Each structure stands twice: as C-alpha cells, then as structure tokens.
Amino acid sequence: MDRERLHGSRMLEREAQLPSTKMKEMLQVNLEHGLASAASIQDRTIPLFNRTGWRFSHSGPFAGRPFLEDMRQLGGQDVAIVGAPFDGGTTYRSGTRFGPAAMRAISGLGSGYNFETGVDLWESLDIVDVGDISVIPANIEKTFDQIDKAIGYIHERAVFPVVLGGDHSIGYPDVRGIAPQIDGNVGIIHFDRHSDLSEYNFDERMHGTPFFHATNIPNAPATNLVQIGIGGWTGSRAGVRVARERRATVITMTDVDRWGIERVCEMALEIAWQNAKAVFLSFDIDCVDPGYAPGTGTPESGGFTPREVFRMLDIVTREGLVGMEVVEVAPPYDVGDVTSLLGVRVVNNVLGVLVEEGKLGTRPDESTKAEPAVEDARADEGDVGG
C-alpha cells in the first residue's frame, strides 16, 4: 500500500477543492465592522473588536441592549459595554476569560429599573454592547495593544466605556487607552484585596502588576491612585514598597472599620480628584468577601459585603468617571452565578449614580427627587417651614 491510497491523502486533496469565497467575504465584513487591529498584530485578518463569534465571545448582548455590529457607527451613544476575555495574566487560577460571557448571560436578570433610586437605566441611557475585544490568548503585550486601541477608540468618540474582564492585568491598557486623551491628570479609584503594584509577576506584566505600569503613565500619577480594601494573606511586599515609594493611598479593611465608609470614601474622592481632570474606576470582584463572591481566582476572606460595596460606590462615583472596569470574575469557581450577578450589579449601580448625579445620560425629573415625606416630617418638627 502506498501513501496515495490513504484516506488522509485523499482528504488532503479534497480540501484544496473546497471553495473559500464565503469565508473570505465574512472576514472582510468582520474587518470593516470590527476595525483594524493594533499595529503589533501580524495576522491582519483579526479585527480589533471580535465579530466572528469564535473563542470566548459573548452569548448575547448585555442586559438585552442593542449589539453594535459596525464599530464605525459608534458615537452619540452614552455607554459602550465591551468585553476583554483575557486571563493570560493570572498567576494561579485561570478562568476569567469567561467572565464577560457569564456577566452578559446573567445580566438578563434585571429590568434596568431600580425602585430605591428611582432610576431607569434603559430610559436614561443609550447603551450599546460592542462585543469583545479580540485578545491574543498567548501574548500579553499584544493583548494590551488591542485593549489600549479599543478603549481609546471608544473614549475618543465620547462614549463611556464599561469593560468586563478578564483578569486585572487589563487595568493597565484600559488606563493607557484613556490617559493620552485627557488634558490633565487621571485619578484611579481601585477596589481590591490586593495592591497589584508589583513591577512583574513571573517576568511578565500580569494581574498583580497593572497599577505599577499605569502609574508610570505621565498623567496618571500614583499620588492620584486610591486603593480600597487592601489586606489579607495574598499580598505582595514588592507592591507595598512601590505604594510607599510612589505615595499611593492604601485604605485597608481596618481603616474602613475604624473610620467608617463615608469618611474613607470622602478621602478617596478628595485624593483621586486632587489636580485631576478625570477619574477611572477599577473594581476587582475579589474585594468582596468570597462568601458573597466565590467565583474569582484569588479569593481573600475578610472583604466587603455587597451592601457595603454599593454604599461606597454611591459615594466615590458621584463626581463622575471617565470609564470603569469590573475584573476577576471567574465563572468556573462560581456558585449559582452569584459572582457574575454581583459584577453586573456593580455596573448597574455605578451607571445609576452617574445618571442620578447628572454626569451621564438623561437625569430623572427633579420632582421625583424631592422626597416630600421627609420634608413634611422636618416641617412638623419645626426644622423647616413657618
């Protein structure tokens, strides 16, 4: 028997006879709609925004909002939901590449309306889901280039980016994509149990390093970096040394217990905004105690409760934001999607505050905010009125 009689040999020849017209047409459309990738990407058939549905792409748009297929049409909307399904920066337990898909899937559990705040996000905001950034799973630096270019593209069109991670290494290119477009300093408010200020993990810029490199950006100084929730037994002495040398502000759980939520959040606002023109919010889901958020790669007991987080976000976001990320949601370790749902609620709450404070979208009618019952009670007590 010779080689030509093998079935495999016949199939080798068969493949050459198959047409590829539709595939080429699809690739061309994907490149037009998804835009050209960063210059470091050698395969120029890969679009900046994934339009192929391959790999870790989303399983439906966030909360049923419209999916914007053609990124050339971005502009005029209020908010763009974008996924960064990358976990090549994890140092122990991977799985955050599935975070964007999980958060999008559970985001259907909600109406966009919050009775307690009186805000309807779908009425107040024009939100589009722009899909996932085309990350390069085996190459951190090329992935950074992709994320940098994608977030920069969203921001330069005056649309508020909400980035669904992905591990925390993406925090660096998120800031890198925005900072050059800000005429002044950028502050960073960072919720986490870990400082993420090491220069390298295993000789690479991984998820324990984003704010070392972000604060190397000339207009994102560490003096405007506020880290909230730091502590526990998975910290880095190298990162602590950087925080000390660069004069970053580190607020521990002990500080929150001692001074109270309102006081530390007021401090965080003051420092992040000092001589800054914009503030970026980086929210690592592991700042929440793993009893409430088990689906994360580096859990650390003793973190916040969801209610505490929501109170803090109400305060630290009220002056406005230039963008936000929710990172380190790792669905393989989740229980009943509770961590993914919490990530969605962080997004919802932040957007709700920005609407309520008149920083984004259409503000609810002022008459719905007067709280007449409270005013009437104060009048009865003689505090107001005649």
LINVENBEL-V268662 format. One line per field, one symbol per residue. burial: + if it has 16 or more other ideal C-beta (glycine too) atoms within 10 Angstrom, else -. A space follows every 50 residues. Layout:
burial: ???
This chain:
burial: --------------------------+--++-+++-++--+----+++++ +----+++--+++++--++-+--+--+++++++++++++++---++++++ +++++++--+-+-+--+-+++--++-++++++++++---+-+++++++++ +++++---+++++++++++++++++++++--+--++++++++++++++-- +---+++++++++++-+-++++++++++++++---+-+++-++--+-+++ +++-++----+--++-+++-+++--+-+++++++++++++-+++++++++ --++-+-++++++++++++-+++++++++++-++--++++++++++++++ ++++++--+++--+----------------------
